[in-house]
Amino acid sequence: MTPSGIPPPLPLAGVRVLELTRFAAGPWAASLLADLGADVIKIEGPDGDGSRYFDDVFGYGMSSYFVGLNRSKRSVVLDLKTVAGRSALLRMVAVSDVLLENFKPGWMGEQGLGPEVLSEANPRLIHCTLTPFGAEGPMTGLAAMDIIAQAAGGVMALTGPTDGDPVKVGAPIADFTASFLMVIAVLTGLYRRQTTLQGAMLTTSLLGGQIALLPNVLAGFHVTGHPAGAYGSGHPQLVPYQAFHASDGLVVIGCLTEEHWRRLCRILGRPELIDDPQFVRNIDRVRNRDRLVPLIEEAIGLRTRDSCVEELNAAGVPAGPVNLLDDVITSPQVAANGYVRSLGRLGPDHAEVMIVCNPIGIEGCELRPPEVAPDLGRHTAEVLAEFGFDANEIDALT
């Protein structure tokens, strides 16, 4: 709170973002910016963002995928394949702060909306573009989505059972890692603009985000060649650090220090393992994981999931249950921090809209209350009027 008791403005209050992205990474980045106070205007073609039609949970054109990723925005329809649509966009660019786009590399330039044109329209514009594989190289220009980026970046090869094929991470980690990178890029550009008074062209990629997830394994792999594959729920460099079967569910345990390991042995009733030469140091336990893991699993299997987690946490050993989504959305811990919330009911069947909230906390300031994702073109007339379009121009465009 300010001294007057009035909540301070959100960090991005007054920042106008034009979002031209589709599907996942860009839309989620834009929603996170909206949470921080930005006015996000989602510009869609006449058919709308393709993710609107992945399912019909909330009615056709408002899929659960779209609703989950596109909160707190206003939707404007512009056909950028027409002269009028491109002209309208440039008028909006001239008085906006940020533009996000994830079109195929070169597509914007083909429409006469390349970086130099956008910069000419607004030298202070922060232009952030997301590509699948980066701005340079032999794969630039190829289409890709989350699963292809996970595969290309090596993350998929590190995921899955030790004796099976690689599998993708359950959540679209390539998309959403790129979302966070886009937010970082935009915030960096806005901060830099405060001193240079100039805009910036910023880039990131799905592939780059996946490579950025590998700092703990890549340096060692370059020297040793390990890890060369997946470890299930295990870790290539730490043991024990994985899921174990309790009598009624799964428990994950992560021993980062030797003290964690010693405490675990005592809790499990196996203190003799502490001084066993095969397991004294983490490097020994990694080398002998095939002998050690069954011993830990046997001891944990005598306990229930919750009792095991409670006992280990009380002893200072990092542990937790493997939660299903039902467990997650009803978790008191999740509720206490406001990580998910309901926006009411939507669509012909009045299904409840449960969304994931922005997990950033700002002392003395609440993030913008989320609003349900917009219908296609719902705000076209309203937004164009704010940008100075008169009634005749709006009618001509719509």
Protein Blocks (a to p, Z undefined) as FASTA:
>chain_A
ZZkopacddfkgoiacddfbehjlmmmmmmmmmmnopacdddddfkopfklmmpcknogh
iafklmmmmghiacddddfkbfklmmmmmmmmmmcfbdcdfbdehklmmnopafklmmmm
omkbccddddfkojbdjkgoiacdfklmmmmnommmmgccfkbccdddfbafklmmmmmm
mmmmmmmmmmmmmmnopacdddddfklmmmmmmmmmmmmmmmnopafbdehjacfkbccd
dddddfkbccddddfbfklmmmmmmmnopaklmmgmklmpmmlmmmmmmmmmmmmmmmmm
mpcfklmmmmmmmnopacdddddfklmmmgmklmmnopaccebjedjkopacdddddfbd
cehiacddddddddehklmmmmmmmnopafklmmmmZZ
